[in-house]
Amino acid sequence: MYGDHGPRLAPADQTRLGRTACLPHRRPPRSLVSTTSPPRLDPLPLRPPAISRERRRISLSLRHSTAAHERARRGIQRTVVALVGDALALLTVGALAATTRVLLPADLGSVANQAVTQLPLLLCLALLTIAVTGAYGSQARGESGAGALLGASIIGFAPLIGWTPTDGGISPRLTALVMVAVLVTWCSLVLMRRLSSLFAARFWPGESGLAATLVIGSRMEYLSLLEQLKRGRWREHRVVGWVAVGARRGADALGGLSSLERLLEEHDVDTIVVGPGMRDDRLRRVRETCRVTGCELLYPAPTDTLSDMARPRVVWRSEHPYFALGAAALQPSALVIKRIFDAVASVLLLLIVSPLLLCLALLIRLDSPGPVLFVQHRAGFGGRRFRMLKFRTMRCGADDEKDGLAHLNSSGDPRLFKIQDDPRVTRFGGWLRRWSLDELPQLWNVLVGDMSLVGPRPFFERDLAEYEDHHFLRLGAKPGITGLWQVSGRSAIVVFEEVVQLDREYIEQWSPWLDIRILLRTIPAVLGRTGAY
């Protein structure tokens, strides 16, 4: 029998061991304690919680704006380094001209004196010419854009030919002098570009200026593209690995196409380079993923498989051409141009309409109780949350009544909640909506950078959980006060897929002139109250 504290010992054993053997609160003798410790069990490895595909898509879309801005930051850094180097090269040429002008004949010396006097103007003209010829962008052929620099040197010194002191036409000696000046300037610019690339690689921006790059293709394509991207002094990419295509996968491959989204998130990939042998269907799938996540997609050029791709543009990386298949609105130059335009225009418009804003705010307070502004969280660039401002057009607590009015939704889709005769709208609020004046406070959102004057329609953050893959593409630009949806009928469009298609069309076909056309079309749409209620 077993008692409360273990097996009972025989009386002889109790006498031999002493009374302490049966007392549970005393330590038993060493002879009864096992000298071998039990085997130690290693803890089981903890597996990270599984992430659903929907949550991963939302997470990847949230890095969209960050990736675009980081790409713009790296582009600006490279441009600053190249610009400073070009300015130093031109100043060196100017100093050389000022030093050697005393050695020239009298007729040429006077021209050299005029050139030195106009040196600041010539310097600005040369830098502007370099920028116009594309030597600061990714369109420049080669790492230094030698062709663009030569064209800029010729254009910069061409006015000197007209400064001849003779009346017999253009002086041959002056033409020869200009040719020598062009040659010296071009050599100085190319040499300084090489030095600038070394400075950028070793000092600033250094490793932070390299884009984390993933190569997709066979192992042979990976090794070839890896060698191309590492070649040249002005490196822009840091290859983190490669993704195998097809059933055969190398031991050093990070994974296959099925794990592409996971790899983009784990390695914080900025750029994807695909091999030239990829099938069209796989290339389109990779392109859709890149557009959702904000990654840059590069495809070796030339090729004949991009006939149906939207606006491919040629970029040069380490002396090799690639097709950049990203949307137009994602280009660093586009982000900078659009932001400058939005900031300047929003400041001017706020100054112009500020008296109207004060009058409308006073009338809202007199019409119904409640705050003047209605603040609501919306999904912005890449799905990031921001606080959107509007003039309040409904009675207080209108959001709490939304579920009870779902049967009146004219679209039938909760993502496009529109009621033609909404009972929650106040009397003055209905007038504001008809003339689209309730959206004027969004000029502040444009000024602080949450929105743009022109862009996709801002949707609710909670709708992202219901998005399909192609719906995330509409998050590739900042939401706008106006856009293709607004000038194409607004509330008259009641199909969510049509709205998404219009937003995708705007992102893929973006240009400054498209924004201007939409802004001009917005004026008659507002005055005609097209689709406004």
C-alpha positions as CSV (number, residue, x, y, z in Angstrom):
1,M,0.0,0.0,0.0
2,Y,1.1,3.5,-0.7
3,G,0.4,6.2,1.8
4,D,0.2,9.9,1.3
5,H,4.0,10.3,1.0
6,G,5.1,7.2,-0.9
7,P,5.8,3.5,-0.1
8,R,6.2,2.4,3.5
9,L,9.5,0.9,4.6
10,A,9.9,-2.2,6.6
11,P,10.6,-1.7,10.4
12,A,14.2,-3.0,10.0
13,D,14.8,-0.5,7.3
14,Q,13.3,2.3,9.4
15,T,15.7,1.3,12.2
16,R,18.7,1.3,9.8
17,L,17.9,4.5,8.1
18,G,16.5,6.3,11.1
19,R,13.2,8.0,11.5
20,T,14.1,10.7,9.0
21,A,13.5,8.3,6.2
22,C,9.7,8.5,6.6
23,L,9.4,12.2,7.2
24,P,8.4,14.0,4.0
25,H,9.8,17.3,5.2
26,R,13.3,16.1,5.8
27,R,15.8,15.5,3.1
28,P,16.4,11.7,2.6
29,P,19.8,10.3,2.8
30,R,22.2,10.5,-0.2
31,S,21.9,6.8,-0.8
32,L,18.3,7.1,-1.6
33,V,18.8,10.0,-4.0
34,S,19.4,9.1,-7.6
35,T,22.8,10.1,-8.7
36,T,21.9,10.2,-12.4
37,S,19.9,13.3,-13.5
38,P,17.0,12.7,-15.9
39,P,17.7,13.4,-19.6
40,R,17.5,17.0,-20.5
41,L,14.9,17.8,-23.2
42,D,15.6,20.5,-25.6
43,P,12.8,23.0,-26.1
44,L,10.8,22.7,-29.2
45,P,11.5,25.3,-31.8
46,L,9.0,28.0,-31.9
47,R,7.4,28.5,-35.3
48,P,6.3,32.0,-36.3
49,P,2.6,32.4,-36.6
50,A,1.3,31.7,-40.0
51,I,0.4,34.9,-41.9
52,S,-2.6,34.8,-44.2
53,R,-2.2,35.8,-47.8
54,E,-4.6,38.7,-47.3
55,R,-2.6,40.1,-44.3
56,R,0.7,39.7,-46.2
57,R,-0.8,41.6,-49.2
58,I,-1.9,44.4,-46.8
59,S,1.5,44.5,-45.2
60,L,3.2,44.6,-48.6
61,S,1.0,47.4,-49.8
62,L,1.8,49.5,-46.7
63,R,5.5,49.5,-47.7
64,H,4.5,50.8,-51.1
65,S,4.8,54.5,-50.2
66,T,8.0,53.9,-48.2
67,A,9.7,52.1,-51.1
68,A,8.7,54.8,-53.5
69,H,10.0,57.6,-51.2
70,E,13.3,55.7,-50.5
71,R,13.8,55.3,-54.3
72,A,13.2,59.0,-54.7
73,R,15.7,59.7,-51.8
74,R,18.4,57.6,-53.4
75,G,17.8,59.3,-56.8
76,I,18.1,62.8,-55.2
77,Q,21.3,61.8,-53.4
78,R,22.9,60.5,-56.7
79,T,21.8,63.7,-58.5
80,V,23.3,65.9,-55.8
81,V,26.6,64.1,-56.0
82,A,26.7,64.3,-59.8
83,L,25.6,68.0,-59.7
84,V,28.2,69.1,-57.3
85,G,30.9,67.2,-59.3
86,D,29.8,68.8,-62.6
87,A,29.8,72.3,-60.9
88,L,33.4,71.6,-59.7
89,A,34.5,70.5,-63.1
90,L,33.0,73.6,-64.8
91,L,34.6,75.9,-62.2
92,T,37.9,74.2,-62.8
93,V,37.6,74.9,-66.5
94,G,36.6,78.5,-65.8
95,A,39.7,78.9,-63.6
96,L,41.9,77.4,-66.3
97,A,40.4,79.8,-68.9
98,A,41.0,82.8,-66.6
99,T,44.6,81.8,-66.1
100,T,45.5,81.1,-69.7
101,R,43.7,84.0,-71.4
102,V,46.8,86.2,-71.1
103,L,48.6,83.8,-73.4
104,L,46.1,84.2,-76.3
105,P,46.4,86.7,-79.2
106,A,44.6,90.1,-78.8
107,D,41.6,89.2,-80.8
108,L,41.0,85.9,-79.0
109,G,41.9,87.4,-75.6
110,S,39.0,89.8,-75.8
111,V,36.6,86.9,-76.4
112,A,38.2,85.0,-73.5
113,N,37.7,88.1,-71.3
114,Q,34.1,88.3,-72.2
115,A,33.7,84.6,-71.4
116,V,35.3,84.9,-68.0
117,T,33.1,87.9,-67.3
118,Q,30.0,85.9,-68.2
119,L,31.3,82.8,-66.3
120,P,28.4,82.5,-63.8
121,L,25.9,82.7,-66.7
122,L,27.8,80.1,-68.7
123,L,28.0,77.8,-65.7
124,C,24.2,77.9,-65.1
125,L,23.6,77.4,-68.8
126,A,25.9,74.4,-68.9
127,L,24.3,72.8,-65.8
128,L,20.8,73.4,-67.2
129,T,21.9,71.9,-70.5
130,I,23.2,68.8,-68.7
131,A,20.0,68.4,-66.9
132,V,17.9,68.8,-70.0
133,T,19.9,66.3,-71.9
134,G,19.1,63.7,-69.2
135,A,22.6,63.2,-67.8
136,Y,21.2,63.3,-64.3
137,G,18.6,60.7,-64.8
138,S,18.5,56.9,-65.3
139,Q,18.0,57.6,-69.1
140,A,21.6,58.6,-69.5
141,R,23.5,55.9,-71.4
142,G,26.3,54.5,-69.3
143,E,27.4,55.3,-65.9
144,S,28.7,58.8,-66.7
145,G,26.3,59.9,-69.5
146,A,29.3,60.8,-71.7
147,G,27.1,61.5,-74.7
148,A,24.9,63.9,-72.8
149,L,27.9,65.6,-71.3
150,L,29.4,66.1,-74.7
151,G,26.2,67.6,-76.0
152,A,26.0,69.9,-73.0
153,S,29.6,71.1,-73.6
154,I,28.9,71.9,-77.2
155,I,25.7,73.8,-76.4
156,G,27.3,75.7,-73.5
157,F,30.2,77.0,-75.6
158,A,28.4,77.6,-78.8
159,P,27.5,81.3,-78.0
160,L,31.3,82.0,-77.9
161,I,31.5,81.6,-81.7
162,G,29.2,84.7,-82.2
163,W,31.5,86.8,-80.0
164,T,34.0,87.4,-82.9
165,P,35.6,90.9,-83.0
166,T,36.0,90.7,-86.8
167,D,33.5,91.8,-89.4
168,G,34.5,89.1,-91.9
169,G,32.3,86.3,-90.4
170,I,33.2,83.6,-88.0
171,S,36.9,83.5,-87.2
172,P,38.6,80.1,-87.8
173,R,40.9,80.6,-84.9
174,L,37.9,81.4,-82.6
175,T,36.2,78.2,-83.8
176,A,39.3,76.2,-83.0
177,L,39.5,77.8,-79.6
178,V,35.8,76.9,-78.9
179,M,36.5,73.3,-80.0
180,V,39.4,73.1,-77.6
181,A,37.3,74.5,-74.8
182,V,34.5,72.0,-75.6
183,L,37.0,69.1,-75.5
184,V,38.6,70.2,-72.2
185,T,35.2,70.8,-70.6
186,W,33.9,67.4,-71.7
187,C,37.0,65.6,-70.4
188,S,36.7,67.4,-67.1
189,L,33.1,66.5,-66.8
190,V,33.6,62.8,-67.6
191,L,36.6,62.6,-65.2
192,M,34.7,64.3,-62.4
193,R,31.8,61.9,-63.0
194,R,34.1,59.0,-62.3
195,L,35.4,60.6,-59.1
196,S,31.8,61.4,-58.1
197,S,30.8,57.8,-58.5
198,L,33.8,56.7,-56.3
199,F,32.8,59.2,-53.7
200,A,29.1,58.0,-53.8
201,A,30.2,54.4,-53.4
202,R,32.6,54.8,-50.6
203,F,31.4,57.9,-48.6
204,W,28.0,59.3,-49.3
205,P,25.5,57.8,-49.7
206,G,27.5,54.6,-49.6
207,E,25.7,51.3,-48.9
208,S,22.5,53.2,-48.0
209,G,22.3,54.4,-51.6
210,L,22.1,50.8,-52.9
211,A,18.7,49.2,-53.6
212,A,18.1,45.7,-52.2
213,T,17.7,43.7,-55.4
214,L,16.2,40.3,-56.1
215,V,17.0,38.4,-59.3
216,I,14.4,36.0,-60.8
217,G,15.4,33.4,-63.4
218,S,17.6,30.4,-63.9
219,R,21.0,30.1,-62.2
220,M,22.8,31.0,-65.4
221,E,20.7,34.1,-65.8
222,Y,21.2,35.0,-62.1
223,L,25.0,34.8,-62.5
224,S,25.0,36.8,-65.7
225,L,22.7,39.5,-64.2
226,L,24.7,39.6,-61.0
227,E,27.9,40.3,-63.0
228,Q,26.1,43.1,-64.9
229,L,24.7,44.8,-61.8
230,K,28.1,44.7,-60.0
231,R,30.0,46.1,-63.0
232,G,30.7,49.8,-63.2
233,R,31.8,52.4,-60.7
234,W,28.4,53.9,-60.1
235,R,26.6,51.0,-58.5
236,E,22.9,51.3,-57.7
237,H,22.0,47.7,-56.6
238,R,22.8,45.3,-53.7
239,V,21.8,41.8,-54.8
240,V,20.3,39.9,-51.9
241,G,19.7,36.6,-53.8
242,W,17.8,35.0,-56.6
243,V,14.5,33.2,-57.0
244,A,14.4,30.1,-59.2
245,V,11.9,29.7,-62.0
246,G,10.6,26.2,-62.8
247,A,10.9,22.9,-61.1
248,R,14.7,22.9,-61.1
249,R,15.9,24.9,-58.1
250,G,19.5,25.6,-57.1
251,A,20.7,25.0,-53.5
252,D,21.5,28.7,-53.1
253,A,18.2,29.9,-54.4
254,L,16.0,31.7,-51.8
255,G,12.8,30.1,-53.1
256,G,10.5,29.9,-56.0
257,L,7.9,32.2,-57.5
258,S,5.3,30.9,-55.0
259,S,7.3,32.4,-52.2
260,L,8.0,35.8,-53.9
261,E,5.7,37.9,-51.7
262,R,7.3,36.4,-48.5
263,L,10.8,37.0,-49.8
264,L,10.0,40.6,-50.7
265,E,8.9,41.2,-47.1
266,E,11.7,39.3,-45.4
267,H,14.5,41.0,-47.4
268,D,12.9,44.4,-47.8
269,V,13.4,44.2,-51.5
270,D,13.3,47.4,-53.6
271,T,14.1,46.2,-57.1
272,I,13.4,43.0,-59.0
273,V,15.4,42.0,-62.1
274,V,14.0,39.2,-64.2
275,G,15.9,37.0,-66.6
276,P,15.2,37.4,-70.4
277,G,13.9,33.8,-70.6
278,M,10.9,34.3,-68.4
279,R,7.5,33.3,-69.9
280,D,5.0,36.1,-70.5
281,D,2.4,34.8,-67.9
282,R,5.0,34.7,-65.2
283,L,6.4,38.1,-66.1
284,R,2.9,39.6,-65.9
285,R,2.4,38.0,-62.5
286,V,5.7,39.3,-61.2
287,R,4.8,42.8,-62.6
288,E,1.5,42.8,-60.8
289,T,3.2,41.9,-57.6
290,C,5.8,44.7,-58.1
291,R,3.1,47.3,-58.8
292,V,1.2,46.3,-55.6
293,T,4.3,46.4,-53.4
294,G,6.0,49.4,-55.0
295,C,9.1,47.5,-56.2
296,E,10.9,48.5,-59.4
297,L,10.9,45.9,-62.1
298,L,13.7,45.7,-64.5
299,Y,13.8,43.6,-67.7
300,P,16.8,43.2,-69.9
301,A,16.5,45.1,-73.2
302,P,16.0,44.7,-76.1
303,T,13.1,42.3,-76.1
304,D,9.9,41.7,-78.1
305,T,7.8,40.4,-75.3
306,L,6.6,43.7,-73.9
307,S,4.2,44.7,-76.6
308,D,1.2,44.8,-74.2
309,M,3.0,46.2,-71.2
310,A,2.1,49.7,-70.1
311,R,4.7,52.4,-71.1
312,P,8.0,50.6,-70.6
313,R,10.9,53.0,-70.4
314,V,14.6,52.4,-71.0
315,V,17.1,52.9,-68.1
316,W,20.8,52.3,-68.0
317,R,22.4,50.4,-65.2
318,S,26.2,49.8,-65.3
319,E,26.4,50.2,-69.1
320,H,23.5,47.9,-69.7
321,P,19.9,48.8,-70.8
322,Y,16.8,47.6,-69.0
323,F,13.2,48.1,-69.4
324,A,11.6,49.6,-66.3
325,L,8.1,48.2,-66.1
326,G,6.8,50.2,-63.1
327,A,3.9,52.5,-63.3
328,A,4.6,56.1,-64.4
329,A,3.5,57.6,-61.1
330,L,6.1,55.6,-59.2
331,Q,9.2,57.2,-60.9
332,P,11.3,59.3,-58.5
333,S,11.1,62.2,-60.8
334,A,7.4,62.0,-61.0
335,L,7.0,61.9,-57.2
336,V,9.2,65.0,-56.9
337,I,7.4,66.9,-59.7
338,K,4.0,66.0,-58.3
339,R,4.9,67.0,-54.8
340,I,6.3,70.4,-55.8
341,F,3.2,71.1,-57.8
342,D,0.9,70.1,-55.0
343,A,2.7,72.1,-52.4
344,V,2.8,75.3,-54.5
345,A,-0.8,75.0,-55.8
346,S,-2.3,74.2,-52.4
347,V,-0.7,77.2,-50.8
348,L,-2.0,79.5,-53.5
349,L,-5.5,78.0,-53.4
350,L,-5.7,78.2,-49.6
351,L,-4.8,81.9,-49.8
352,I,-7.4,82.5,-52.5
353,V,-10.3,80.6,-50.9
354,S,-9.5,81.4,-47.2
355,P,-12.4,84.1,-47.0
356,L,-14.8,81.5,-48.5
357,L,-13.7,78.9,-46.0
358,L,-14.4,81.2,-43.1
359,C,-17.9,82.1,-44.5
360,L,-18.7,78.4,-45.0
361,A,-17.5,77.5,-41.5
362,L,-19.8,80.2,-40.0
363,L,-22.8,79.0,-42.0
364,I,-22.3,75.4,-41.0
365,R,-22.3,76.4,-37.3
366,L,-25.5,78.4,-37.8
367,D,-27.2,75.6,-39.8
368,S,-26.9,72.6,-37.4
369,P,-25.2,71.8,-34.1
370,G,-21.8,70.1,-34.2
371,P,-18.3,70.7,-35.3
372,V,-17.4,72.5,-38.5
373,L,-15.0,69.9,-39.8
374,F,-15.6,66.2,-40.3
375,V,-12.5,64.1,-39.7
376,Q,-12.3,60.5,-40.9
377,H,-9.5,58.0,-41.3
378,R,-8.9,56.9,-44.9
379,A,-6.3,54.7,-46.7
380,G,-3.7,56.8,-48.5
381,F,-0.6,56.1,-50.5
382,G,0.3,52.4,-50.1
383,G,-2.7,51.9,-47.8
384,R,-1.3,54.1,-45.0
385,R,-3.8,55.7,-42.7
386,F,-4.3,59.4,-42.7
387,R,-6.9,61.9,-41.3
388,M,-9.0,63.3,-44.2
389,L,-10.7,66.6,-43.6
390,K,-14.1,67.7,-45.0
391,F,-16.7,70.2,-44.1
392,R,-19.4,68.5,-42.1
393,T,-22.5,67.9,-44.2
394,M,-24.4,65.5,-42.0
395,R,-25.9,65.6,-38.5
396,C,-23.8,64.4,-35.6
397,G,-23.7,60.6,-35.2
398,A,-24.3,59.9,-38.9
399,D,-21.7,57.2,-38.9
400,D,-23.6,55.2,-36.3
401,E,-26.7,55.2,-38.6
402,K,-24.8,53.8,-41.6
403,D,-25.6,50.2,-40.9
404,G,-29.3,50.9,-40.6
405,L,-29.3,52.6,-44.0
406,A,-27.4,49.9,-45.9
407,H,-30.5,48.9,-47.8
408,L,-30.6,52.4,-49.4
409,N,-27.1,52.1,-50.9
410,S,-27.5,52.8,-54.6
411,S,-24.4,50.8,-55.6
412,G,-25.1,47.7,-53.5
413,D,-21.4,47.6,-52.6
414,P,-20.4,48.7,-49.1
415,R,-17.1,50.0,-50.5
416,L,-19.2,52.5,-52.6
417,F,-21.7,53.7,-50.0
418,K,-23.9,56.3,-51.7
419,I,-27.5,57.3,-51.0
420,Q,-29.1,59.7,-53.4
421,D,-31.5,61.3,-50.8
422,D,-29.5,60.6,-47.7
423,P,-31.7,61.5,-44.7
424,R,-28.6,62.3,-42.6
425,V,-27.5,65.2,-44.8
426,T,-28.3,68.7,-43.3
427,R,-30.0,71.4,-45.3
428,F,-26.8,73.4,-45.8
429,G,-24.8,70.2,-46.2
430,G,-26.8,69.2,-49.2
431,W,-25.9,72.5,-50.9
432,L,-22.2,72.0,-50.1
433,R,-22.3,68.6,-51.6
434,R,-24.0,69.7,-54.8
435,W,-21.2,72.2,-55.4
436,S,-18.4,70.0,-54.0
437,L,-17.5,72.7,-51.5
438,D,-17.3,70.2,-48.7
439,E,-14.0,69.0,-50.0
440,L,-12.2,72.3,-49.8
441,P,-10.6,71.6,-46.4
442,Q,-8.7,68.7,-48.2
443,L,-6.4,71.4,-49.5
444,W,-4.7,71.1,-46.1
445,N,-4.3,67.4,-46.6
446,V,-2.6,68.2,-49.9
447,L,-0.3,70.8,-48.3
448,V,0.9,68.4,-45.6
449,G,1.5,65.6,-48.1
450,D,-1.3,63.2,-47.2
451,M,-3.2,63.8,-50.5
452,S,-2.7,65.2,-54.0
453,L,-4.7,67.6,-56.0
454,V,-5.3,64.7,-58.6
455,G,-5.2,61.1,-57.7
456,P,-7.3,58.0,-57.0
457,R,-10.4,58.2,-54.7
458,P,-9.5,57.8,-51.0
459,F,-11.2,54.6,-49.6
460,F,-11.7,53.3,-46.1
461,E,-8.9,51.4,-44.4
462,R,-11.3,48.6,-43.4
463,D,-12.0,47.9,-47.0
464,L,-8.5,46.6,-47.6
465,A,-9.4,43.2,-46.0
466,E,-12.0,42.7,-48.8
467,Y,-9.6,43.7,-51.6
468,E,-8.6,41.2,-54.4
469,D,-5.1,41.2,-55.7
470,H,-5.7,43.7,-58.5
471,H,-7.6,46.1,-56.2
472,F,-4.3,46.9,-54.3
473,L,-2.9,48.5,-57.5
474,R,-5.1,51.6,-56.9
475,L,-3.0,52.3,-53.8
476,G,0.0,53.1,-56.0
477,A,-0.5,56.9,-55.8
478,K,-1.6,59.5,-53.3
479,P,-5.4,59.9,-53.2
480,G,-6.6,63.1,-54.8
481,I,-9.3,65.7,-54.3
482,T,-10.2,65.1,-57.9
483,G,-9.4,62.4,-60.4
484,L,-10.6,60.4,-63.3
485,W,-13.5,59.0,-61.2
486,Q,-14.7,62.5,-60.3
487,V,-14.6,63.8,-63.8
488,S,-16.2,60.7,-65.2
489,G,-19.5,60.8,-63.4
490,R,-18.6,60.4,-59.7
491,S,-21.7,59.0,-58.0
492,A,-23.1,57.9,-61.4
493,I,-20.4,55.2,-61.3
494,V,-21.8,52.5,-59.0
495,V,-19.6,49.6,-59.8
496,F,-16.5,49.2,-57.7
497,E,-14.5,47.5,-60.5
498,E,-15.1,50.6,-62.7
499,V,-13.6,52.9,-60.1
500,V,-10.6,50.6,-59.7
501,Q,-10.1,50.5,-63.4
502,L,-10.2,54.3,-63.6
503,D,-7.7,54.6,-60.8
504,R,-5.4,52.0,-62.4
505,E,-5.6,53.8,-65.7
506,Y,-4.6,57.1,-64.0
507,I,-1.6,55.5,-62.2
508,E,-0.3,53.7,-65.4
509,Q,-0.8,56.7,-67.7
510,W,0.3,59.4,-65.3
511,S,2.0,62.6,-66.6
512,P,2.0,66.2,-65.6
513,W,-0.2,67.0,-68.6
514,L,-2.8,64.3,-67.5
515,D,-3.1,66.1,-64.1
516,I,-3.6,69.4,-65.9
517,R,-6.3,68.0,-68.1
518,I,-8.1,66.4,-65.2
519,L,-8.0,69.7,-63.3
520,L,-9.4,71.6,-66.3
521,R,-12.2,69.0,-66.7
522,T,-13.0,69.3,-63.0
523,I,-14.2,72.9,-63.4
524,P,-17.1,72.0,-65.7
525,A,-17.9,68.9,-63.8
526,V,-18.3,70.9,-60.6
527,L,-20.3,73.7,-62.2
528,G,-22.5,71.2,-64.0
529,R,-22.9,69.2,-60.7
530,T,-22.3,66.0,-62.6
531,G,-23.0,63.0,-60.4
532,A,-22.9,65.1,-57.2
533,Y,-25.3,64.3,-54.4
